[in-house]
Amino acid sequence: MVVRPIVIRMLTYEDTNQIIELERLCFEYPLGERTIQTYMEMLDQISVGAFQNGRLIGLVLGVVENDSLHIVMVAVHPLYRRQGIASTLMEKTENLALARDIKYFTLEVDVFNSSAIKLCQKLGYRITRIIERYYENGNDAFLMTKRAGQEFA
Ligand SMILES: CC(C)(COP(=O)(O)OP(=O)(O)OC[C@H]1O[C@@H](n2cnc3c(N)ncnc32)[C@H](O)[C@@H]1OP(=O)(O)O)[C@@H](O)C(=O)NCCC(=O)NCCS
């Protein structure tokens, strides 16, 4: 098979099955089919995917909440990690949000998920508070937030 370049584009409802598949691969406790379908049906969302040979290998799902974008999922296929794909997708998502005058970004991350915490800190997110027992397994989450323009520490 010819390996083609990675294509970054906005996700649409037609991508739902691939999103569900990638989520299953990346999370111990996936949100599941119905929740993802609901997100993809929302009109006010900004979601971006990375594709190679037509296959989804990374994604960011964001839901618009007033003047904020709530990032509900960031995931990259295990074989494609540490190549800057999540960073690129997050930056693209933020730029699309900025074009709509959305200046605040929020996301929840498991307090034990050091790779995701590092990724977000590198992109300018800061830990704002702890949400106790946020996850199905009882783990707490950090609420991480960013204001546009706060790129790095
Ligand atoms: C977290 C995740 C999205 C990162 O994707 P990625 O494409 O590998 O991230 P990037 O290559 O853009 O990494 C950017 C920075 O994040 C940090 N980082 C990412 N993965 C890391 C790891 N395994 N260990 C330490 N730091 C890590 C590093 O600072 C990295 O920069 P560097 O490679 O120059 O050191 C990916 O590991 C993943 O899908 N994990 C499972 C799902 C998940 O936990 N999602 C986050 C929920 S909020």
The ligand as a Gaussian input file, in Angstrom:
#p B3LYP/6-31G(d) Opt

LIG

0 1
 C       -2.228000      12.310000      24.876000
 C       -2.140000      12.027000      23.366000
 C       -3.378000      12.600000      22.695000
 C       -0.882000      12.737000      22.827000
 O       -0.846000      12.607000      21.408000
 P        0.516000      12.782000      20.570000
 O        0.149000      12.986000      19.145000
 O        1.431000      11.688000      20.886000
 O        1.075000      14.148000      21.191000
 P        2.237000      15.075000      20.572000
 O        3.159000      14.248000      19.745000
 O        1.611000      16.256000      19.930000
 O        2.998000      15.501000      21.912000
 C        3.177000      16.853000      22.295000
 C        3.844000      16.911000      23.649000
 O        3.018000      16.288000      24.640000
 C        3.872000      15.618000      25.610000
 N        3.675000      14.168000      25.518000
 C        2.891000      13.496000      24.649000
 N        2.962000      12.169000      24.892000
 C        3.800000      12.003000      25.935000
 C        4.272000      10.861000      26.633000
 N        3.882000       9.617000      26.317000
 N        5.132000      11.060000      27.665000
 C        5.537000      12.311000      28.008000
 N        5.125000      13.442000      27.368000
 C        4.266000      13.283000      26.336000
 C        5.300000      15.982000      25.231000
 O        5.611000      17.189000      25.888000
 C        5.156000      16.182000      23.731000
 O        6.161000      16.989000      23.189000
 P        7.566000      16.293000      22.723000
 O        7.214000      15.062000      21.927000
 O        8.221000      17.372000      21.915000
 O        8.272000      15.960000      24.001000
 C       -2.015000      10.507000      23.065000
 O       -0.994000       9.965000      23.885000
 C       -3.296000       9.722000      23.306000
 O       -4.124000       9.583000      22.402000
 N       -3.483000       9.183000      24.528000
 C       -4.683000       8.383000      24.841000
 C       -5.909000       9.226000      24.912000
 C       -5.776000      10.340000      25.931000
 O       -5.306000      10.125000      27.046000
 N       -6.251000      11.541000      25.573000
 C       -6.174000      12.729000      26.392000
 C       -7.419000      12.937000      27.157000
 S       -7.463000      14.613000      27.754000

